Every structure is written in C-alpha cells, then in structure tokens.
Amino acid sequence: MTDQATFNPAQLELLRCPEAVQRKDLGDDPGKLTQINAHWLYAADSGNKYPIHNGIPYLLVKEGQRWRETPDADLPTPPPAPLE
C-alpha cells in the first residue's frame, strides 16, 4: 500500500485545460481532459499534458505546455516536480 493519494477519475467531469477554455473557437465545452495513466492528464484541444502529483492535477498552462511534445510513452512516471 502506498501513502500517496490517487487521482479520482470522476473529477474529469469538472476539470478543464485552462489554456483551451480561453479559446473561443473550440465550441461550448473546450478543454476536456482524458487520463493517460495514473500520473498524467491530456487535453486534446490544446495538446497539453498535465502531471498529477499525490492525486492532485497541476493544471498550470506553463506546466502543460512543458510536456506537450513528449510522447505518452516517454512521460516520466512519477512526474518530476512542477515548475515554479
């Protein structure tokens, strides 16, 4: 058993990519996220990939853009500490 909290996938109904929601050309509900694995979320609208640390998704635009070009298979598990 681990002492780290896990992300609750039910939260995906509420969470959105902050970069995508600012765009007006993506329809009525932009920025939906999908879970890549236990440690990452992906926003198809922006291409951003957001790390999950101790069950908490870090939905900072700068952090999502940092991992945008990284193939899913190459995303570090667990993710490194977020940028300051």
A tleap script that builds the chain and sets N, CA, C and O, in Angstrom:
source leaprc.protein.ff14SB
mol = sequence {
  NMET THR ASP GLN ALA THR PHE ASN PRO ALA
  GLN LEU GLU LEU LEU ARG CYS PRO GLU ALA
  VAL GLN ARG LYS ASP LEU GLY ASP ASP PRO
  GLY LYS LEU THR GLN ILE ASN ALA HIE TRP
  LEU TYR ALA ALA ASP SER GLY ASN LYS TYR
  PRO ILE HIE ASN GLY ILE PRO TYR LEU LEU
  VAL LYS GLU GLY GLN ARG TRP ARG GLU THR
  PRO ASP ALA ASP LEU PRO THR PRO PRO PRO
  ALA PRO LEU CGLU
}
set mol.1.N position { 0.843 -1.190 0.000 }
set mol.1.CA position { 0.000 0.000 0.000 }
set mol.1.C position { 0.878 1.239 0.000 }
set mol.1.O position { 1.930 1.249 0.639 }
set mol.2.N position { 0.469 2.268 -0.696 }
set mol.2.CA position { 1.259 3.491 -0.799 }
set mol.2.C position { 0.618 4.610 0.008 }
set mol.2.O position { -0.591 4.599 0.239 }
set mol.3.N position { 1.415 5.563 0.431 }
set mol.3.CA position { 0.889 6.692 1.188 }
set mol.3.C position { 0.502 7.844 0.261 }
set mol.3.O position { 0.029 8.876 0.737 }
set mol.4.N position { 0.691 7.691 -1.043 }
set mol.4.CA position { 0.334 8.737 -1.981 }
set mol.4.C position { -1.143 8.658 -2.327 }
set mol.4.O position { -1.688 7.577 -2.550 }
set mol.5.N position { -1.774 9.809 -2.368 }
set mol.5.CA position { -3.175 9.879 -2.778 }
set mol.5.C position { -3.274 9.573 -4.260 }
set mol.5.O position { -2.328 9.815 -5.010 }
set mol.6.N position { -4.399 9.049 -4.681 }
set mol.6.CA position { -4.607 8.769 -6.092 }
set mol.6.C position { -5.654 9.719 -6.665 }
set mol.6.O position { -6.541 10.190 -5.953 }
set mol.7.N position { -5.539 9.985 -7.931 }
set mol.7.CA position { -6.464 10.860 -8.628 }
set mol.7.C position { -7.794 10.137 -8.821 }
set mol.7.O position { -7.823 8.966 -9.200 }
set mol.8.N position { -8.879 10.833 -8.563 }
set mol.8.CA position { -10.212 10.282 -8.748 }
set mol.8.C position { -10.683 10.621 -10.163 }
set mol.8.O position { -10.939 11.792 -10.447 }
set mol.9.N position { -10.806 9.643 -11.054 }
set mol.9.CA position { -11.201 9.920 -12.441 }
set mol.9.C position { -12.557 10.610 -12.572 }
set mol.9.O position { -12.834 11.220 -13.605 }
set mol.10.N position { -13.396 10.527 -11.562 }
set mol.10.CA position { -14.692 11.220 -11.610 }
set mol.10.C position { -14.494 12.735 -11.717 }
set mol.10.O position { -15.391 13.440 -12.179 }
set mol.11.N position { -13.344 13.236 -11.300 }
set mol.11.CA position { -13.053 14.667 -11.382 }
set mol.11.C position { -12.941 15.151 -12.824 }
set mol.11.O position { -13.054 16.349 -13.081 }
set mol.12.N position { -12.722 14.243 -13.761 }
set mol.12.CA position { -12.585 14.633 -15.161 }
set mol.12.C position { -13.853 15.291 -15.692 }
set mol.12.O position { -13.796 16.030 -16.675 }
set mol.13.N position { -14.985 15.038 -15.067 }
set mol.13.CA position { -16.233 15.677 -15.477 }
set mol.13.C position { -16.188 17.183 -15.225 }
set mol.13.O position { -16.852 17.948 -15.925 }
set mol.14.N position { -15.415 17.611 -14.236 }
set mol.14.CA position { -15.363 19.015 -13.834 }
set mol.14.C position { -14.133 19.764 -14.334 }
set mol.14.O position { -14.213 20.954 -14.636 }
set mol.15.N position { -13.010 19.085 -14.421 }
set mol.15.CA position { -11.749 19.740 -14.757 }
set mol.15.C position { -11.635 20.020 -16.248 }
set mol.15.O position { -12.132 19.257 -17.077 }
set mol.16.N position { -10.970 21.129 -16.579 }
set mol.16.CA position { -10.725 21.500 -17.969 }
set mol.16.C position { -9.318 22.097 -18.092 }
set mol.16.O position { -8.755 22.601 -17.120 }
set mol.17.N position { -8.773 22.030 -19.284 }
set mol.17.CA position { -7.487 22.637 -19.579 }
set mol.17.C position { -7.666 24.155 -19.563 }
set mol.17.O position { -8.499 24.682 -20.301 }
set mol.18.N position { -6.900 24.866 -18.734 }
set mol.18.CA position { -7.069 26.317 -18.643 }
set mol.18.C position { -6.704 27.062 -19.925 }
set mol.18.O position { -7.239 28.142 -20.175 }
set mol.19.N position { -5.819 26.520 -20.729 }
set mol.19.CA position { -5.465 27.175 -21.996 }
set mol.19.C position { -6.615 27.045 -22.995 }
set mol.19.O position { -6.960 28.013 -23.673 }
set mol.20.N position { -7.200 25.868 -23.087 }
set mol.20.CA position { -8.265 25.627 -24.063 }
set mol.20.C position { -9.542 26.400 -23.734 }
set mol.20.O position { -10.233 26.853 -24.646 }
set mol.21.N position { -9.866 26.558 -22.461 }
set mol.21.CA position { -11.120 27.246 -22.120 }
set mol.21.C position { -11.076 28.726 -22.486 }
set mol.21.O position { -12.125 29.364 -22.578 }
set mol.22.N position { -9.905 29.276 -22.692 }
set mol.22.CA position { -9.776 30.680 -23.074 }
set mol.22.C position { -10.021 30.891 -24.560 }
set mol.22.O position { -10.253 32.020 -24.992 }
set mol.23.N position { -9.975 29.834 -25.340 }
set mol.23.CA position { -10.176 29.947 -26.780 }
set mol.23.C position { -11.662 29.973 -27.099 }
set mol.23.O position { -12.441 29.225 -26.508 }
set mol.24.N position { -12.047 30.814 -28.011 }
set mol.24.CA position { -13.452 30.966 -28.392 }
set mol.24.C position { -13.848 30.067 -29.565 }
set mol.24.O position { -15.034 29.933 -29.869 }
set mol.25.N position { -12.868 29.453 -30.222 }
set mol.25.CA position { -13.139 28.678 -31.429 }
set mol.25.C position { -13.293 27.170 -31.188 }
set mol.25.O position { -13.324 26.395 -32.144 }
set mol.26.N position { -13.389 26.755 -29.935 }
set mol.26.CA position { -13.416 25.322 -29.628 }
set mol.26.C position { -14.787 24.800 -29.210 }
set mol.26.O position { -14.893 23.679 -28.712 }
set mol.27.N position { -15.826 25.587 -29.402 }
set mol.27.CA position { -17.167 25.109 -29.087 }
set mol.27.C position { -17.605 25.465 -27.675 }
set mol.27.O position { -17.018 26.323 -27.014 }
set mol.28.N position { -18.657 24.779 -27.232 }
set mol.28.CA position { -19.284 25.105 -25.951 }
set mol.28.C position { -18.579 24.532 -24.726 }
set mol.28.O position { -18.739 25.061 -23.626 }
set mol.29.N position { -17.810 23.474 -24.888 }
set mol.29.CA position { -17.179 22.827 -23.735 }
set mol.29.C position { -15.733 22.447 -24.048 }
set mol.29.O position { -15.401 21.264 -24.119 }
set mol.30.N position { -14.876 23.450 -24.233 }
set mol.30.CA position { -13.480 23.157 -24.588 }
set mol.30.C position { -12.665 22.679 -23.391 }
set mol.30.O position { -13.032 22.911 -22.239 }
set mol.31.N position { -11.575 22.020 -23.679 }
set mol.31.CA position { -10.597 21.680 -22.656 }
set mol.31.C position { -10.838 20.405 -21.893 }
set mol.31.O position { -10.248 20.202 -20.832 }
set mol.32.N position { -11.698 19.531 -22.407 }
set mol.32.CA position { -11.923 18.262 -21.704 }
set mol.32.C position { -10.604 17.511 -21.588 }
set mol.32.O position { -9.759 17.560 -22.482 }
set mol.33.N position { -10.451 16.823 -20.481 }
set mol.33.CA position { -9.229 16.090 -20.197 }
set mol.33.C position { -9.483 14.592 -20.199 }
set mol.33.O position { -10.563 14.129 -19.831 }
set mol.34.N position { -8.479 13.847 -20.616 }
set mol.34.CA position { -8.508 12.392 -20.506 }
set mol.34.C position { -7.282 11.965 -19.721 }
set mol.34.O position { -6.252 12.639 -19.730 }
set mol.35.N position { -7.408 10.850 -19.051 }
set mol.35.CA position { -6.289 10.363 -18.248 }
set mol.35.C position { -5.428 9.447 -19.096 }
set mol.35.O position { -5.928 8.493 -19.691 }
set mol.36.N position { -4.128 9.736 -19.154 }
set mol.36.CA position { -3.191 8.921 -19.926 }
set mol.36.C position { -2.801 7.686 -19.124 }
set mol.36.O position { -2.842 6.565 -19.631 }
set mol.37.N position { -2.430 7.897 -17.895 }
set mol.37.CA position { -2.105 6.821 -16.962 }
set mol.37.C position { -2.354 7.362 -15.556 }
set mol.37.O position { -3.039 8.375 -15.414 }
set mol.38.N position { -1.839 6.741 -14.544 }
set mol.38.CA position { -2.104 7.186 -13.171 }
set mol.38.C position { -1.497 8.552 -12.858 }
set mol.38.O position { -1.838 9.158 -11.841 }
set mol.39.N position { -0.599 9.047 -13.718 }
set mol.39.CA position { 0.145 10.265 -13.397 }
set mol.39.C position { -0.023 11.421 -14.379 }
set mol.39.O position { 0.599 12.466 -14.191 }
set mol.40.N position { -0.841 11.270 -15.417 }
set mol.40.CA position { -0.921 12.307 -16.447 }
set mol.40.C position { -2.339 12.500 -16.973 }
set mol.40.O position { -3.115 11.550 -17.074 }
set mol.41.N position { -2.665 13.762 -17.309 }
set mol.41.CA position { -3.910 14.119 -17.974 }
set mol.41.C position { -3.577 14.780 -19.301 }
set mol.41.O position { -2.560 15.464 -19.419 }
set mol.42.N position { -4.427 14.579 -20.298 }
set mol.42.CA position { -4.200 15.103 -21.640 }
set mol.42.C position { -5.409 15.906 -22.106 }
set mol.42.O position { -6.554 15.485 -21.936 }
set mol.43.N position { -5.138 17.072 -22.699 }
set mol.43.CA position { -6.184 17.914 -23.283 }
set mol.43.C position { -6.016 17.911 -24.796 }
set mol.43.O position { -5.067 18.496 -25.318 }
set mol.44.N position { -6.926 17.260 -25.497 }
set mol.44.CA position { -6.827 17.168 -26.960 }
set mol.44.C position { -6.946 18.539 -27.618 }
set mol.44.O position { -6.313 18.786 -28.644 }
set mol.45.N position { -7.744 19.431 -27.043 }
set mol.45.CA position { -7.939 20.759 -27.643 }
set mol.45.C position { -6.663 21.586 -27.691 }
set mol.45.O position { -6.454 22.335 -28.645 }
set mol.46.N position { -5.816 21.466 -26.691 }
set mol.46.CA position { -4.580 22.256 -26.645 }
set mol.46.C position { -3.334 21.419 -26.905 }
set mol.46.O position { -2.295 21.947 -27.301 }
set mol.47.N position { -3.443 20.119 -26.683 }
set mol.47.CA position { -2.276 19.247 -26.784 }
set mol.47.C position { -1.464 19.193 -25.503 }
set mol.47.O position { -0.469 18.473 -25.427 }
set mol.48.N position { -1.877 19.947 -24.500 }
set mol.48.CA position { -1.136 19.986 -23.242 }
set mol.48.C position { -1.291 18.690 -22.463 }
set mol.48.O position { -2.318 18.014 -22.533 }
set mol.49.N position { -0.231 18.364 -21.713 }
set mol.49.CA position { -0.230 17.193 -20.838 }
set mol.49.C position { 0.123 17.676 -19.435 }
set mol.49.O position { 1.151 18.316 -19.213 }
set mol.50.N position { -0.754 17.351 -18.505 }
set mol.50.CA position { -0.627 17.858 -17.140 }
set mol.50.C position { -0.286 16.729 -16.174 }
set mol.50.O position { -0.921 15.675 -16.203 }
set mol.51.N position { 0.715 16.943 -15.318 }
set mol.51.CA position { 1.082 15.909 -14.346 }
set mol.51.C position { 0.112 15.872 -13.165 }
set mol.51.O position { -0.527 16.864 -12.818 }
set mol.52.N position { 0.034 14.694 -12.570 }
set mol.52.CA position { -0.737 14.502 -11.338 }
set mol.52.C position { 0.276 14.153 -10.248 }
set mol.52.O position { 1.026 13.185 -10.373 }
set mol.53.N position { 0.290 14.953 -9.173 }
set mol.53.CA position { 1.185 14.711 -8.041 }
set mol.53.C position { 0.345 14.440 -6.801 }
set mol.53.O position { -0.480 15.264 -6.406 }
set mol.54.N position { 0.561 13.277 -6.188 }
set mol.54.CA position { -0.166 12.916 -4.970 }
set mol.54.C position { -1.666 13.077 -5.129 }
set mol.54.O position { -2.346 13.536 -4.211 }
set mol.55.N position { -2.185 12.702 -6.291 }
set mol.55.CA position { -3.606 12.765 -6.544 }
set mol.55.C position { -4.126 14.121 -6.985 }
set mol.55.O position { -5.324 14.273 -7.227 }
set mol.56.N position { -3.242 15.114 -7.093 }
set mol.56.CA position { -3.642 16.472 -7.448 }
set mol.56.C position { -3.128 16.815 -8.849 }
set mol.56.O position { -1.917 16.811 -9.074 }
set mol.57.N position { -4.031 17.112 -9.795 }
set mol.57.CA position { -3.582 17.522 -11.123 }
set mol.57.C position { -3.074 18.961 -11.097 }
set mol.57.O position { -3.713 19.845 -10.525 }
set mol.58.N position { -1.930 19.183 -11.717 }
set mol.58.CA position { -1.344 20.521 -11.794 }
set mol.58.C position { -1.715 21.119 -13.148 }
set mol.58.O position { -1.017 20.924 -14.143 }
set mol.59.N position { -2.822 21.846 -13.164 }
set mol.59.CA position { -3.368 22.394 -14.405 }
set mol.59.C position { -2.869 23.811 -14.645 }
set mol.59.O position { -3.656 24.745 -14.801 }
set mol.60.N position { -1.569 23.953 -14.672 }
set mol.60.CA position { -0.935 25.230 -14.979 }
set mol.60.C position { -0.534 25.202 -16.458 }
set mol.60.O position { 0.100 24.252 -16.917 }
set mol.61.N position { -0.904 26.241 -17.193 }
set mol.61.CA position { -0.633 26.274 -18.634 }
set mol.61.C position { 0.841 26.021 -18.901 }
set mol.61.O position { 1.184 25.216 -19.767 }
set mol.62.N position { 1.701 26.687 -18.180 }
set mol.62.CA position { 3.141 26.538 -18.388 }
set mol.62.C position { 3.574 25.077 -18.199 }
set mol.62.O position { 4.423 24.575 -18.936 }
set mol.63.N position { 2.989 24.411 -17.219 }
set mol.63.CA position { 3.323 23.009 -16.950 }
set mol.63.C position { 2.789 22.104 -18.057 }
set mol.63.O position { 3.481 21.179 -18.481 }
set mol.64.N position { 1.575 22.354 -18.527 }
set mol.64.CA position { 1.005 21.552 -19.613 }
set mol.64.C position { 1.775 21.699 -20.912 }
set mol.64.O position { 1.986 20.726 -21.635 }
set mol.65.N position { 2.195 22.924 -21.204 }
set mol.65.CA position { 2.967 23.182 -22.426 }
set mol.65.C position { 4.342 22.533 -22.360 }
set mol.65.O position { 4.893 22.120 -23.380 }
set mol.66.N position { 4.882 22.449 -21.174 }
set mol.66.CA position { 6.215 21.847 -20.979 }
set mol.66.C position { 6.258 20.414 -21.519 }
set mol.66.O position { 7.294 19.974 -22.017 }
set mol.67.N position { 5.144 19.688 -21.425 }
set mol.67.CA position { 5.108 18.273 -21.796 }
set mol.67.C position { 4.365 18.011 -23.096 }
set mol.67.O position { 4.192 16.856 -23.484 }
set mol.68.N position { 3.930 19.048 -23.763 }
set mol.68.CA position { 3.090 18.924 -24.963 }
set mol.68.C position { 3.706 18.016 -26.024 }
set mol.68.O position { 3.005 17.171 -26.583 }
set mol.69.N position { 4.966 18.163 -26.309 }
set mol.69.CA position { 5.625 17.415 -27.388 }
set mol.69.C position { 6.176 16.066 -26.943 }
set mol.69.O position { 6.702 15.318 -27.767 }
set mol.70.N position { 6.067 15.745 -25.676 }
set mol.70.CA position { 6.591 14.474 -25.169 }
set mol.70.C position { 5.604 13.352 -25.498 }
set mol.70.O position { 4.436 13.432 -25.118 }
set mol.71.N position { 6.054 12.321 -26.190 }
set mol.71.CA position { 5.157 11.191 -26.468 }
set mol.71.C position { 4.664 10.559 -25.161 }
set mol.71.O position { 5.386 10.535 -24.164 }
set mol.72.N position { 3.447 10.058 -25.178 }
set mol.72.CA position { 2.864 9.472 -23.969 }
set mol.72.C position { 3.781 8.430 -23.341 }
set mol.72.O position { 3.936 8.393 -22.120 }
set mol.73.N position { 4.383 7.591 -24.161 }
set mol.73.CA position { 5.251 6.526 -23.652 }
set mol.73.C position { 6.506 7.068 -22.965 }
set mol.73.O position { 7.139 6.359 -22.184 }
set mol.74.N position { 6.865 8.319 -23.251 }
set mol.74.CA position { 8.075 8.910 -22.677 }
set mol.74.C position { 7.797 9.815 -21.483 }
set mol.74.O position { 8.732 10.369 -20.905 }
set mol.75.N position { 6.535 9.977 -21.103 }
set mol.75.CA position { 6.221 10.806 -19.939 }
set mol.75.C position { 6.766 10.133 -18.691 }
set mol.75.O position { 6.521 8.945 -18.479 }
set mol.76.N position { 7.501 10.868 -17.857 }
set mol.76.CA position { 8.093 10.253 -16.666 }
set mol.76.C position { 7.030 9.852 -15.644 }
set mol.76.O position { 6.054 10.567 -15.418 }
set mol.77.N position { 7.249 8.698 -15.040 }
set mol.77.CA position { 6.351 8.188 -14.023 }
set mol.77.C position { 7.161 7.788 -12.802 }
set mol.77.O position { 7.984 6.876 -12.875 }
set mol.78.N position { 6.938 8.461 -11.681 }
set mol.78.CA position { 6.054 9.606 -11.490 }
set mol.78.C position { 6.660 10.860 -12.123 }
set mol.78.O position { 7.853 10.901 -12.422 }
set mol.79.N position { 5.820 11.883 -12.324 }
set mol.79.CA position { 6.302 13.122 -12.929 }
set mol.79.C position { 7.290 13.856 -12.005 }
set mol.79.O position { 7.220 13.717 -10.784 }
set mol.80.N position { 8.195 14.626 -12.587 }
set mol.80.CA position { 9.082 15.443 -11.757 }
set mol.80.C position { 8.300 16.588 -11.109 }
set mol.80.O position { 7.150 16.850 -11.463 }
set mol.81.N position { 8.920 17.240 -10.189 }
set mol.81.CA position { 8.270 18.374 -9.504 }
set mol.81.C position { 7.858 19.430 -10.524 }
set mol.81.O position { 8.580 19.677 -11.490 }
set mol.82.N position { 6.701 20.054 -10.314 }
set mol.82.CA position { 6.240 21.103 -11.237 }
set mol.82.C position { 7.185 22.294 -11.249 }
set mol.82.O position { 7.936 22.522 -10.301 }
set mol.83.N position { 7.132 23.043 -12.337 }
set mol.83.CA position { 7.903 24.285 -12.440 }
set mol.83.C position { 7.362 25.278 -11.439 }
set mol.83.O position { 6.178 25.245 -11.104 }
set mol.84.N position { 8.192 26.132 -10.973 }
set mol.84.CA position { 7.769 27.186 -10.034 }
set mol.84.C position { 7.253 28.382 -10.795 }
set mol.84.O position { 6.850 29.373 -10.187 }
savepdb mol mol.pdb
quit
